[in-house]
Amino acid sequence: MRRLDRTAAETRNGRRRPERRLLSTSVHELEVGHMTSSKESSDVTGTKDKNYNLLWFTETCLNNALRMETYIQDADREKDTELAELFRKAQADSRKGAELGKQLLRSRLGD
């Protein structure tokens, strides 16, 4: 995997500007980074992973339904009915996912 690093370099007019230089990053370096841990995330958050995952899924579906509304309005404004219809279908799927997530949360958390 590669990432960009910036260093200073001379430009034609004598001013210094950032220059991009490629550095390699090994998979091993990424694996031993702070994102990996032997500790369960529930130990840190106080929430069982499966419950957190369900909450995350439900919130993401709701956020996506809202985002699709913006995309639908953009497509409608441009009179692109094909694109607007695609976003309406995606919005309906996101709403369905959110509803399923909310139902499962209610049953598991005792509403």
C-alpha positions in Angstrom: 0.0 0.0 0.0 1.3 3.5 -0.8 0.6 6.9 0.6 1.8 10.4 -0.3 4.3 12.3 1.8 4.9 16.0 1.2 8.4 17.6 1.2 9.6 21.0 0.0 10.9 21.4 -3.5 12.0 24.4 -5.6 9.5 25.7 -8.3 10.5 27.4 -11.5 10.1 30.9 -10.0 12.3 30.0 -6.9 9.4 29.6 -4.5 9.2 26.5 -2.3 6.1 24.4 -2.6 5.1 20.9 -1.5 6.4 18.0 -3.5 4.8 14.6 -3.4 7.0 11.5 -2.7 5.7 7.9 -2.6 6.4 5.9 0.6 5.5 2.3 0.9 3.5 1.0 3.9 3.5 -2.7 4.5 0.4 -4.7 5.4 2.2 -5.7 8.6 2.6 -2.0 9.6 -1.1 -1.6 9.2 -2.0 -4.7 11.1 0.1 -3.7 14.2 -1.4 -0.2 14.2 -3.7 1.2 16.9 -6.8 -0.2 15.1 -6.0 -3.7 16.1 -6.5 -4.8 19.6 -6.8 -8.0 21.6 -9.4 -6.3 23.8 -13.1 -6.7 22.9 -14.6 -3.4 21.9 -17.4 -4.1 24.3 -14.9 -3.8 27.1 -14.2 -0.3 26.0 -17.7 0.9 25.1 -19.7 -1.1 27.6 -21.9 -2.3 24.8 -22.0 -5.8 23.4 -20.7 -5.8 19.8 -23.9 -7.3 18.4 -26.0 -4.6 20.0 -23.6 -1.9 18.9 -23.7 -3.3 15.4 -27.5 -3.3 15.3 -27.5 0.3 16.5 -24.9 1.3 13.9 -26.9 -0.5 11.2 -30.1 1.3 12.1 -28.5 4.7 12.3 -26.7 4.2 9.0 -30.0 3.2 7.3 -31.7 6.3 8.7 -28.8 8.6 7.6 -28.8 7.0 4.2 -32.5 7.6 3.7 -31.9 11.3 4.5 -29.0 11.5 2.2 -31.0 9.9 -0.6 -33.6 12.7 -0.2 -30.9 15.2 -1.2 -29.8 13.1 -4.1 -33.5 12.8 -5.3 -33.9 16.5 -5.2 -30.7 17.1 -7.1 -31.8 14.5 -9.8 -35.3 16.0 -10.0 -33.8 19.5 -10.4 -31.8 18.2 -13.3 -34.8 16.4 -14.7 -33.0 13.1 -14.6 -35.9 10.8 -13.8 -33.8 7.6 -14.2 -31.4 8.7 -11.5 -34.2 10.0 -9.3 -35.9 6.7 -9.5 -32.7 4.8 -8.5 -32.3 7.1 -5.5 -36.0 6.6 -4.5 -35.5 2.8 -4.6 -32.3 3.1 -2.5 -34.2 5.3 -0.1 -37.0 2.8 0.2 -34.5 0.0 0.9 -32.8 2.2 3.5 -36.1 2.9 5.2 -37.0 -0.8 5.2 -33.6 -1.6 6.8 -34.1 1.1 9.4 -37.5 -0.2 10.3 -36.3 -3.8 10.6 -33.4 -2.5 12.8 -35.8 -0.6 15.0 -38.1 -3.6 15.4 -35.2 -5.8 16.4 -33.9 -3.1 18.8 -37.3 -2.9 20.4 -37.5 -6.6 20.9 -34.0 -6.9 22.3 -33.9 -3.8 24.5 -37.5 -4.2 25.8 -39.5 -1.2 24.6 
